[in-house]
Amino acid sequence: MKKYTIQKAPFVVPTTDGKLIEEHFGNATNQQSGISIAHMIAPPKWKEPFQTPQFEEYTYIIRGKKQFIIEDELIVLEAGQSIKIEKNTRVQYSNPFDEECEYIAVCTPAFSMDLVNRE
């Protein structure tokens, strides 16, 4: 038995806001609830509602910029930067810029609509 898994066909999460979400590991792809790893591309002018997730979220920016409002603080990350946001923290993710933003998101435990608590 192999002690590794190669993901060649990530689950593409259906969205209505133009954002590409390719989950490589997690609840949607392989029913793994401990961690999720997703490749994302947020289009220009995209934003999500505020949320208070019950999971930690790590974000690494590959290209472009991504805006975060964490509690009441505005933060903008650029390519090559990363952030860890603690669980139970109110946050809004957005790309108010003119270029798309490509990034990797890692959630522990795995992302779940039951745990995201969107407003």
N, CA, C and O of each residue as an XYZ file, in Angstrom:
476
protein
N       0.839     -1.193      0.000
C       0.000      0.000      0.000
C       0.882      1.254      0.000
O       1.827      1.353      0.781
N       0.568      2.199     -0.873
C       1.330      3.439     -0.957
C       1.046      4.320      0.247
O      -0.069      4.351      0.768
N       2.065      5.028      0.674
C       1.937      5.920      1.816
C       1.890      7.373      1.373
O       2.346      8.264      2.090
N       1.339      7.605      0.194
C       1.163      8.957     -0.305
C      -0.010      8.977     -1.274
O      -0.452      7.942     -1.774
N      -0.497     10.179     -1.523
C      -1.598     10.371     -2.461
C      -1.240     11.526     -3.382
O      -0.902     12.612     -2.912
N      -1.311     11.304     -4.672
C      -1.094     12.366     -5.648
C      -2.464     12.805     -6.149
O      -3.279     11.979     -6.560
N      -2.708     14.101     -6.111
C      -3.992     14.630     -6.571
C      -3.824     15.169     -7.990
O      -3.145     16.175     -8.196
N      -4.429     14.517     -8.945
C      -4.355     14.948    -10.340
C      -5.667     15.549    -10.832
O      -5.714     16.148    -11.906
N      -6.713     15.392    -10.062
C      -8.033     15.886    -10.469
C      -8.736     16.522     -9.274
O      -9.645     15.923     -8.699
N      -8.321     17.741     -8.894
C      -8.980     18.384     -7.763
C     -10.448     18.642     -8.046
O     -10.864     18.764     -9.198
N     -11.225     18.723     -6.977
C     -12.649     19.021     -7.097
C     -12.813     20.514     -7.364
O     -12.322     21.336     -6.590
N     -13.491     20.871     -8.440
C     -13.760     22.277     -8.738
C     -15.097     22.630     -8.088
O     -16.153     22.142     -8.492
N     -15.024     23.481     -7.084
C     -16.206     23.861     -6.318
C     -17.053     24.808     -7.163
O     -16.542     25.819     -7.645
N     -18.329     24.503     -7.351
C     -19.180     25.409     -8.131
C     -19.363     26.737     -7.390
O     -19.649     26.759     -6.193
N     -19.194     27.836     -8.119
C     -19.388     29.168     -7.527
C     -20.268     30.002     -8.442
O     -20.445     29.681     -9.617
N     -20.814     31.070     -7.895
C     -21.641     31.983     -8.692
C     -21.019     33.365     -8.790
O     -21.616     34.276     -9.363
N     -19.813     33.530     -8.230
C     -19.192     34.854     -8.182
C     -17.935     34.971     -9.052
O     -17.201     35.952     -8.941
N     -17.682     33.987     -9.913
C     -16.532     34.047    -10.799
C     -15.229     33.553    -10.208
O     -14.213     33.520    -10.902
N     -15.235     33.174     -8.962
C     -14.027     32.687     -8.299
C     -13.800     31.217     -8.652
O     -14.732     30.414     -8.634
N     -12.553     30.876     -8.972
C     -12.182     29.489     -9.206
C     -11.677     28.890     -7.898
O     -10.778     29.441     -7.263
N     -12.254     27.767     -7.502
C     -11.811     27.045     -6.307
C     -11.538     25.604     -6.719
O     -12.459     24.874     -7.083
N     -10.281     25.199     -6.662
C      -9.887     23.819     -6.934
C      -9.393     23.210     -5.629
O      -8.268     23.464     -5.199
N     -10.243     22.407     -5.005
C      -9.848     21.773     -3.751
C      -9.061     20.505     -4.058
O      -9.570     19.579     -4.689
N      -7.810     20.479     -3.599
C      -6.946     19.315     -3.831
C      -7.148     18.245     -2.774
O      -7.151     17.052     -3.079
N      -7.315     18.671     -1.539
C      -7.598     17.758     -0.435
C      -8.594     18.455      0.485
O      -8.508     19.667      0.685
N      -9.534     17.704      1.044
C     -10.504     18.286      1.958
C     -11.843     17.592      1.868
O     -11.969     16.522      1.273
N     -12.843     18.214      2.468
C     -14.178     17.621      2.557
C     -14.787     17.293      1.199
O     -15.354     16.215      1.024
N     -14.680     18.200      0.241
C     -15.323     17.989     -1.056
C     -14.586     16.968     -1.919
O     -15.208     16.236     -2.689
N     -13.273     16.920     -1.790
C     -12.464     16.071     -2.670
C     -12.346     14.639     -2.184
O     -12.630     13.698     -2.926
N     -11.926     14.473     -0.931
C     -11.693     13.114     -0.425
C     -12.260     12.907      0.983
O     -11.818     12.022      1.715
N     -13.238     13.728      1.347
C     -13.920     13.621      2.637
C     -12.942     13.657      3.808
O     -13.179     13.037      4.844
N     -11.848     14.384      3.636
C     -10.862     14.556      4.703
C     -11.233     15.805      5.485
O     -11.189     16.907      4.938
N     -11.592     15.659      6.736
C     -12.073     16.798      7.512
C     -10.990     17.485      8.340
O     -11.247     18.527      8.944
N      -9.792     16.921      8.379
C      -8.737     17.515      9.203
C      -8.059     18.711      8.576
O      -7.598     19.605      9.286
N      -7.990     18.743      7.240
C      -7.306     19.821      6.538
C      -7.881     19.940      5.135
O      -8.308     18.948      4.544
N      -7.889     21.150      4.610
C      -8.219     21.340      3.202
C      -7.134     22.209      2.570
O      -6.608     23.136      3.186
N      -6.823     21.876      1.325
C      -5.838     22.623      0.551
C      -6.486     22.954     -0.779
O      -6.930     22.062     -1.502
N      -6.540     24.243     -1.102
C      -7.216     24.660     -2.324
C      -6.408     25.705     -3.078
O      -5.773     26.577     -2.486
N      -6.449     25.593     -4.391
C      -5.883     26.592     -5.305
C      -7.042     27.481     -5.725
O      -8.097     26.985     -6.119
N      -6.851     28.794     -5.644
C      -7.955     29.705     -5.924
C      -7.506     30.837     -6.840
O      -6.350     31.260     -6.817
N      -8.446     31.315     -7.645
C      -8.240     32.519     -8.439
C      -9.470     33.398     -8.237
O     -10.583     33.048     -8.630
N      -9.233     34.557     -7.610
C     -10.311     35.512     -7.356
C     -10.280     36.573     -8.453
O      -9.251     37.213     -8.668
N     -11.408     36.764     -9.150
C     -11.432     37.762    -10.224
C     -11.370     39.188     -9.668
O     -11.607     39.404     -8.480
N     -11.054     40.151    -10.522
C     -11.079     41.546    -10.079
C     -12.459     41.916     -9.537
O     -13.484     41.457    -10.041
N     -12.462     42.747     -8.508
C     -13.688     43.293     -7.884
C     -14.512     42.245     -7.137
O     -15.677     42.490     -6.826
N     -13.931     41.091     -6.848
C     -14.617     40.008     -6.122
C     -14.562     40.268     -4.619
O     -13.601     40.853     -4.120
N     -15.592     39.833     -3.905
C     -15.541     39.843     -2.438
C     -16.530     38.844     -1.877
O     -17.534     38.507     -2.505
N     -16.218     38.377     -0.670
C     -17.100     37.480      0.068
C     -17.721     38.258      1.220
O     -17.210     39.310      1.605
N     -18.817     37.750      1.771
C     -19.369     38.394      2.967
C     -18.448     38.159      4.172
O     -17.596     37.271      4.150
N     -18.629     38.951      5.201
C     -17.893     38.708      6.434
C     -18.236     37.323      6.954
O     -19.334     36.812      6.734
N     -17.277     36.729      7.645
C     -17.462     35.390      8.211
C     -16.612     35.265      9.474
O     -15.657     36.015      9.675
N     -16.979     34.305     10.316
C     -16.212     34.004     11.523
C     -15.997     32.493     11.550
O     -16.718     31.776     12.244
N     -15.005     32.004     10.797
C     -14.805     30.561     10.650
C     -14.349     29.876     11.932
O     -13.657     30.461     12.765
N     -14.755     28.632     12.061
C     -14.318     27.804     13.180
C     -13.113     26.961     12.764
O     -12.955     25.827     13.215
N     -12.270     27.521     11.906
C     -11.035     26.855     11.485
C      -9.974     27.927     11.262
O     -10.290     29.087     11.000
N      -8.716     27.520     11.370
C      -7.610     28.410     11.036
C      -7.471     28.413      9.527
O      -7.670     27.385      8.879
N      -7.132     29.565      8.963
C      -6.933     29.627      7.518
C      -5.595     30.286      7.212
O      -5.294     31.384      7.680
N      -4.804     29.581      6.413
C      -3.524     30.076      5.936
C      -3.709     30.437      4.458
O      -4.316     29.677      3.704
N      -3.191     31.581      4.052
C      -3.283     32.007      2.658
C      -1.902     32.396      2.173
O      -1.188     33.146      2.839
N      -1.523     31.877      0.991
C      -0.259     32.241      0.339
C      -0.599     32.836     -1.020
O      -1.258     32.186     -1.832
N      -0.160     34.061     -1.276
C      -0.474     34.759     -2.518
C       0.572     34.396     -3.581
O       1.770     34.605     -3.389
N       0.093     33.850     -4.700
C       0.968     33.484     -5.815
C       1.173     34.676     -6.745
O       2.302     34.992     -7.119
N       0.066     35.340     -7.118
C       0.169     36.539     -7.955
C      -1.027     37.430     -7.674
O      -2.084     36.966     -7.246
N      -0.838     38.718     -7.923
C      -1.884     39.691     -7.645
C      -1.866     40.122     -6.187
O      -0.868     39.961     -5.485
N      -2.994     40.675     -5.748
C      -3.147     41.152     -4.371
C      -4.496     40.689     -3.833
O      -5.455     40.512     -4.584
N      -4.549     40.501     -2.535
C      -5.795     40.114     -1.871
C      -5.966     40.992     -0.641
O      -5.020     41.236      0.108
N      -7.185     41.456     -0.452
C      -7.489     42.309      0.703
C      -8.209     41.506      1.773
O      -9.068     40.674      1.481
N      -7.836     41.777      3.022
C      -8.449     41.152      4.190
C      -8.915     42.264      5.115
O      -8.188     43.230      5.341
N     -10.111     42.136      5.648
C     -10.520     42.959      6.782
C     -10.640     41.979      7.933
O     -11.542     41.141      7.961
N      -9.721     42.093      8.883
C      -9.648     41.182     10.024
C     -10.025     41.966     11.267
O      -9.325     42.891     11.680
N     -11.163     41.570     11.862
C     -11.782     42.366     12.918
C     -12.029     43.743     12.291
O     -12.915     43.856     11.443
N     -11.294     44.792     12.664
C     -11.486     46.114     12.045
C     -10.238     46.595     11.320
O     -10.132     47.778     10.995
N      -9.296     45.702     11.061
C      -8.026     46.087     10.435
C      -7.998     45.684      8.959
O      -8.326     44.550      8.609
N      -7.603     46.623      8.103
C      -7.488     46.378      6.669
C      -6.047     45.967      6.353
O      -5.098     46.665      6.711
N      -5.900     44.824      5.677
C      -4.586     44.290      5.322
C      -4.612     43.916      3.850
O      -5.588     43.333      3.377
N      -3.551     44.242      3.118
C      -3.413     43.845      1.726
C      -2.129     43.040      1.594
O      -1.050     43.497      1.970
N      -2.266     41.820      1.048
C      -1.097     40.984      0.799
C      -0.818     40.950     -0.696
O      -1.734     41.019     -1.516
N       0.463     40.842     -1.037
C       0.899     40.767     -2.423
C       1.612     39.448     -2.654
O       1.878     38.700     -1.713
N       1.921     39.166     -3.918
C       2.586     37.919     -4.302
C       3.811     37.670     -3.425
O       4.617     38.567     -3.180
N       3.926     36.426     -2.959
C       5.041     36.020     -2.104
C       4.780     36.186     -0.624
O       5.588     35.746      0.193
N       3.663     36.814     -0.253
C       3.339     36.999      1.161
C       2.286     35.985      1.587
O       1.545     35.446      0.765
N       2.242     35.739      2.893
C       1.268     34.796      3.434
C       0.757     35.291      4.774
O       1.324     36.193      5.389
N      -0.343     34.666      5.210
C      -0.961     35.050      6.472
C      -1.636     33.832      7.094
O      -2.101     32.935      6.391
N      -1.681     33.820      8.402
C      -2.456     32.824      9.149
C      -3.502     33.594      9.940
O      -3.178     34.528     10.674
N      -4.764     33.193      9.783
C      -5.851     33.823     10.536
C      -6.413     32.783     11.499
O      -6.828     31.698     11.092
N      -6.418     33.128     12.760
C      -6.885     32.219     13.809
C      -8.373     31.930     13.669
O      -9.131     32.765     13.176
N      -8.785     30.751     14.102
C     -10.211     30.414     14.072
C     -10.979     31.362     14.981
O     -10.417     31.965     15.895
N     -12.271     31.482     14.713
C     -13.182     32.351     15.469
C     -12.803     33.826     15.366
O     -13.040     34.601     16.292
N     -12.208     34.211     14.226
C     -11.848     35.599     13.947
C     -12.748     36.106     12.828
O     -12.877     35.455     11.791
N     -13.365     37.251     13.029
C     -14.228     37.831     11.990
C     -13.356     38.386     10.870
O     -12.438     39.170     11.112
N     -13.656     37.969      9.639
C     -12.818     38.337      8.499
C     -13.659     38.487      7.240
O     -14.689     37.833      7.078
N     -13.197     39.363      6.354
C     -13.771     39.450      5.010
C     -12.615     39.374      4.014
O     -11.603     40.058      4.163
N     -12.785     38.532      2.999
C     -11.801     38.366      1.939
C     -12.313     39.067      0.695
O     -13.500     38.985      0.379
N     -11.408     39.770     -0.030
C     -11.831     40.417     -1.262
C     -10.645     40.691     -2.176
O      -9.485     40.642     -1.765
N     -10.975     40.978     -3.421
C     -10.007     41.428     -4.413
C     -10.604     42.662     -5.081
O     -11.199     42.557     -6.153
N     -10.450     43.842     -4.452
C     -11.033     45.055     -5.020
C     -10.174     45.647     -6.146
O     -10.457     46.740     -6.636
N      -9.142     44.931     -6.544
C      -8.165     45.451     -7.501
C      -8.554     45.095     -8.936
O      -9.534     44.384     -9.160
N      -7.790     45.589     -9.899
C      -8.101     45.417    -11.320
C      -7.528     44.139    -11.926
O      -7.844     43.815    -13.071
N      -6.701     43.411    -11.194
C      -6.111     42.160    -11.678
C      -6.600     41.005    -10.811
O      -6.882     41.181     -9.626
N      -6.697     39.817    -11.418
C      -7.101     38.667    -10.621
C      -6.004     38.316     -9.619
O      -4.839     38.675     -9.795
N      -6.404     37.609     -8.568
C      -5.489     37.188     -7.510
C      -5.490     35.665     -7.447
O      -6.539     35.035     -7.307
N      -4.308     35.091     -7.551
C      -4.152     33.633     -7.454
C      -3.495     33.317     -6.130
O      -2.503     33.941     -5.754
N      -4.053     32.340     -5.419
C      -3.510     32.019     -4.102
C      -3.833     30.583     -3.706
O      -4.662     29.912     -4.321
N      -3.157     30.142     -2.666
C      -3.393     28.837     -2.050
C      -3.973     29.085     -0.669
O      -3.473     29.921      0.084
N      -5.036     28.349     -0.340
C      -5.639     28.435      0.992
C      -5.580     27.064      1.654
O      -5.895     26.044      1.041
N      -5.170     27.066      2.916
C      -5.110     25.847      3.718
C      -5.935     26.087      4.974
O      -5.700     27.055      5.697
N      -6.898     25.212      5.238
C      -7.753     25.351      6.419
C      -7.594     24.132      7.316
O      -7.573     22.997      6.842
N      -7.481     24.384      8.629
C      -7.438     23.306      9.616
C      -8.409     23.633     10.750
O      -8.249     24.670     11.394
N      -9.412     22.787     11.021
C      -9.820     21.652     10.205
C     -10.260     22.123      8.833
O     -10.257     23.320      8.548
N     -10.634     21.187      7.989
C     -10.972     21.478      6.599
C     -12.129     22.465      6.486
O     -13.012     22.523      7.341
N     -12.095     23.244      5.392
C     -13.195     24.154      5.093
C     -14.502     23.373      5.026
O     -14.565     22.278      4.468
N     -15.533     23.956      5.602
C     -16.875     23.382      5.566
C     -17.866     24.532      5.685
O     -17.668     25.446      6.485
N     -18.929     24.488      4.892
C     -19.963     25.528      4.994
C     -20.573     25.533      6.389
O     -21.053     26.570      6.846
N     -20.562     24.387      7.076
C     -21.092     24.312      8.445
C     -20.212     25.047      9.447
O     -20.672     25.413     10.528
N     -18.938     25.265      9.090
C     -17.989     25.883     10.023
C     -17.602     27.325      9.667
O     -16.911     27.983     10.445
N     -18.039     27.826      8.498
C     -17.555     29.122      8.025
C     -18.310     30.309      8.654
O     -17.736     31.384      8.832
N     -19.574     30.116      8.983
C     -20.371     31.156      9.658
C     -20.386     32.484      8.903
O     -19.981     33.515      9.440
N     -20.852     32.451      7.663
C     -20.951     33.677      6.861
C     -22.119     34.528      7.322
O     -23.165     34.024      7.729
N     -21.911     35.822      7.246
C     -22.969     36.776      7.639
C     -23.900     37.048      6.476
O     -24.848     37.822      6.611
